[in-house]
């Protein structure tokens, strides 16, 4: 697979591009047609899970009745809502209560049936609306929101509409001696990072989930490498951000000139809802760098064992980024060799080993990708034999940078740095910056040196053109 990095430079200095983004107070939701509840495949698994809520359940219930004990189609619904999404209900005149005696929809899935017999309901449903809201989303990302209504008892003919922004759904039925319905809507998050949906009337709410369905760039993964020393930590290109979960002193422990941050400095950084646990007493990997050893003894993991996600944004479309992720356990008590894979876009890595007392330290992996128009990325950690885990993570912008341009008649001379060591490049040329890149002309080809630097020159300038544009792209 070819990884491409784009850097555009104009021979003239008067060409300036301006991007203006505007935000609505409340994003418009595009609603699908309501669907009658039928089975666990009702629960969407599109994209990456962002947040869930079972508002009628009580997390303190005992005896196995907690909502998080009843996953459906691989999705676990949280009683109080996942902390990142911060779900809530509000509305003038509403009087909310919880009830667990609604009729089972008889889907054939005991967990799904249980969840749908419990709901948050409004005593004043006939006269008031109910607002469901959540926040902490990434501006510009596309989200899917799914809501369930189920009463199912006799003589329960009620319906509710859902309004998000300027758009209102068709009526969604709570079920009359039959299962209720669910509805799906999609929207693009704006600068408020929040969304609110008004249910009219606000009868009841059984389940909610929100999923990030933004198309993410495909990551090209390298082969996992066993942890050995501080030089493991890449210093290519420019530092963009990092994460050292569960180590509050991480920023005092630099490794190979890189300072990792416990509270991640990645823009709009968000842990997925299943990344719910942390630990700080893993074994030392035994390298010669004490800071490196200390950082690798802490991690976050998915207590449920389900795939765990994290995401960030703020990257520059067209830039080439490097991600580096570490996993390490190393304890003698780790009898079985735990492993995990990392998925970015359509590509999944080879298995990384956590390491044990017998097999030594864990491993790290490097991947690269080109940021797309979403400006973000989501990585998914999956393990077949234990909780998905992450000890350290960093992102670096490794886009080749044009450092100088000179023109003498038809001769163009460009110097660039931060390219892939010994990697190939192509210089594309166009008299119009608006021309699709596929229609630009190939002007020069070559390769970077072992340090990622290059000086290229050639008689490619047309003096009769007042402006010419160039893209330096790795191959």
BATIKE-515414 format. One record per residue (C-alpha): z, y, x; residue in one letter. Coordinates in steps of 0.05 Angstrom, whole numbers, plus 5000, padded with zeros to 4 digits. Layout:
ZYXA...
REM end
This chain:
500050005000X498350695027X503851215029X501151915027X504352575047X501153225029X501953895063X497254455042X495855055087X491055635075X487555985132X489056635097X496256875088X495157205021X495056584978X501656514940X503256004886X508656134834X511655624787X515455884727X519655414684X522455594616X527955234579X529055154504X536055184476X535054484447X529354014467X524753774411X525353034397X519152624378X521652114327X518851424315X518951074247X525750774229X526150014239X530449514202X535649164246X533348454262X535648194330X537948354401X530948554423X531949164379X535849444437X530849804482X530849654557X525550164575X526550554639X533550604667X539950614626X543051314625X548851244575X551550844516X556650944462X559850524408X563551094373X567150654322X570350184372X577050274405X577250134480X584649954474X583349384425X585648704450X583248004436X576248104461X574148604408X572449164456X565149384453X564149294527X565648554519X559448484475X553048624514X546548584475X539748474509X542948634575X545949304551X553449424548X555849954498X561950354517X567350514467X568551234490X561651364518X559651344591X562651894632X556052154658X552852254589X559252554557X557652364485X561152714428X560852874354X562053534318X560553904255X563554374203X567554024150X566853324178X572752844173X571652264220X574851574220X573450884247X572350244206X570749534227X569349214159X561949364149X557448784131X554448364187X546848444193X546547694209X541747774268X543547104300X546747464359X554347464352X555348064399X550148484363X553048294295X560048484318X558049164344X554449334280X560349184235X564149744269X562550484261X565051194263X564251464192X565152134158X569552174095X565752804074X558852494085X555952744020X557153474037X556753554112X552253424172X554553094236X552153304305X551652794361X551053104431X550952904504X549653254570X548753194645X541353014643X536153194694X531553774674X524353564667X525952824659X523752444597X529152084557X529351574501X535051624450X536551044402X541251084343X543750534296X546350584224X549049964189X553649894128X550149314093X555149244035X553149243962X551649913929X550750283994X543950643985X545251204034X540351484085X540852004140X535552414175X535952594249X533953284273X532853444347X530254134363X524854314312X523353594292X526553174236X525852424228X524252014167X530551784129X534251214164X537650724116X544750464125X542849834086X544349634013X546448894013X541748854074X541749064147X541349794163X536250114210X535450414279X531050984302X528351184370X526551884393X523952164459X524652854491X524153224556X530853514581X530954254594X535154714638X541254634593X541553894614X543953734544X541453494476X544353504406X541853134345X544053324274X544952764223X544252994151X548352774116X552952534170X554751864138X556251414197X554251224267X554750514296X551350544364X547751024411X544150924476X540151414520X535151164573X531451544627X524151344618X521151834668X515751514710X518751454780X515051404846X513850714876X518050584938X514950214997X520549795025X521449575097X524848915118X532448935113X536049015180X542948765200X547949325215X548949395290X550750105311X550350855299X542950885316X541750505251X542451175216X535551495212X534652205235X527152255219X524752905187X529753345151X536253145118X535753215042X542252905016X547052325020X552451924985X558551565013X561951274951X569451154949X570851495016X574052175005X573952325079X566652175090X564752875109X569452845169X565952215197X558952395223X554651835248X548651955295X548852685275X548652545199X554552755156X555052335092X558152645029X563052284983X561252764926X553852704935X549953334952X543553044923X541053514868X542753274798X545852634827X548052154772X551051464775X548850994720X554050744669X554950064702X556950354769X564150364746X568450114803X570050274876X573649934934X575750175004X578149555040X572049175061X571948885131X569749315191X562649145213X565249165284X560249665314X562250105373X562350735328X569150815292X566351315242X560750835223X565750265216X570250675171X564750915125X562150205114X568949955090X568150335024X563350234967X561950304893X559849704852X558249464782X564449124756X560548784700X555648484749X549848814711X544449194749X546949874772X542850514777X543351194808X538651784807X537352474835X532153024830X530153684862X524953394909X518253734923X512353394889X507453124941X512753084997X514152425031X521452205029X525451665065X531251315031X536250895069X541450455035X547150035064X550949445034X556749115070X562748675053X564148265115X570747955092X572547235108X574147135034X566847225017X565346485015X558446534986X553146975017X552247544967X545547894964X542048434925X535248754916X533449494907X527949704858X524450374861X518650494814X514649854809X516949574876X522949124891X525649014961X527148354996X534448124990X539748495030X545648075053X552748345043X555347955103X561747555110X566647365164X562146775183X555447125178X557247805206X556048505179X551748695120X544849025122X541149665110X534149795085X529250375090X523950555039X518951125032X515651454972X511752074952X515452504902X511652604837X511753154785X518452914757X521553134824X526452554817X527751834834X531951264805X533950644844X536350004811X540949504848X540848784823X544748184849X544047454829X550747244856X555747814850X556748544833X551149014857X554249464910X552750064954X556550305015X552250875042X545851235023X541651795050X535052145033X530652505084X524352925076X519552625126X513353015104X509053205163X509853955174X504254405196X507454845249X501555275270X494355435250X489255805292X481955975276X476756185327X469756215296X468455525269X474155215310X480555035272X486754825312X492854555276X499454295304X504053865261X510553485268X515053005230X509452505218X510351755222X510451515294X503351305313X501351355240X494351545219X492452185183X486552505149X485353265144X482053455078X478354105067X476254515006X473955224992X477955204927X485255014921X484154824847X479054284863X481753584850X484153274915X479352684905X473653184913X476053504978X471953375040X474552965098X474553425158X478253055214X481952395225X486752165279X493851925290X500652215306X503852065373X510051635382X514552225365X510752405301X507253015331X499853185333X495053735355X488253695323X482154135329X474954135308X469054565287X470554515212X471255245190X465455555152X465756295172X461856485109X467556255064X473056785055X478356245045X478955515062X484555035047X486954415084X491253815066X494253385121X495552705092X498352075123X494951415111X
REM end
